[in-house]
Amino acid sequence: MSHLRRSTALATGTLLLAAPLLTACGGFGDRLDATRGFQPATGKVNTLSNGTNDRTGVVDILGAVVIAGEPDRGLFTATLVNGNSDESEFLESLAGGGSGDLTFPAIPQPEEIARRGVLSLYRTGGVPVTGDFNIGDFVTVTLGFSGDQVTSFEVPVVPPCFAYSPEKLGVELPAPAEGATPYDCDIDNLEGPAHGGEEGE
């Protein structure tokens, strides 16, 4: 057999041996699913967002943040999705607990989230919140719904800059407190643990 034919035969044999390994990925993944709880990457929900997502209840809470124009004052915003219930759900309360020591106004009338519907707190202007927080912090927010769902989770505090600019979102921040210094959106001047301020150094 010539050198060329031997090389061709060797290459063909290598490809044939490798083929079962290449095609076995799906089966190997299936075995992992059954024994270790792994899931294919394409089967996972992946919402790209700077905010916090919580899907543990009937109502999914997506992209939740506190947008703060100054220390201790801001807006809570999120998108609420009622994709797991056969009837309307209602947002009845907002409260703080744990980190942040937050205070929200009472909701005068429960906000309806229709069956298979969405309630965007971004579009309704957000909910004013006060407390003890700075940009870069995570604070605890508790949402109460009509169907006995109570969800508490950590939410980041972000400055009203770039993607969270009030002009872009169409929201209005609470009026600054007397003597407060609003955050400067110049990235070199932003303060807080996540932006190189004293707490983060």
URQUI-V72551 format. One record per helix or strand. SS is the DSSP state (@ for helix, = for strand). FROM is the first residue (numbers start at 1). TO is the last residue. Records with the same first field share a line. If there is no record, write none. Layout:
SS=FROM-TO + FROM-TO
//
This chain:
@=3-23 + 25-36 + 41-43 + 162-164 + 166-169 + 193-195 + 198-200
==52-54 + 60-70 + 73-81 + 89-96 + 103-104 + 111-113 + 118-120 + 127-130 + 138-145 + 150-159
//
